[in-house]
């Protein structure tokens, strides 16, 4: 009877060991799956972020190009207008723009003073 109990004990221990090994293998497989999933999501995240950055740079560069073109075109037109209609004899375009800005500031200061005087 002791031999039969030893055999049953060994059989039971083998079943327990087998189950433990299956559980360890399943746990390891789950860890590997989780690591693989995390790595896949990180790769997707990196790819999407890179795409968004590329789009952002493209949009910003295009905006700067348009802005530079518009501002440059405006300045050329402004310079031609000042040269043709507003500059005085012997005065450069830059000097005329400075003079006009100073005159405008003086007019604004006078208007503000008049408004203050009127309020009192």
Helices and strands as residue ranges (DSSP letters): H 2-81, I 82-86, H 93-119
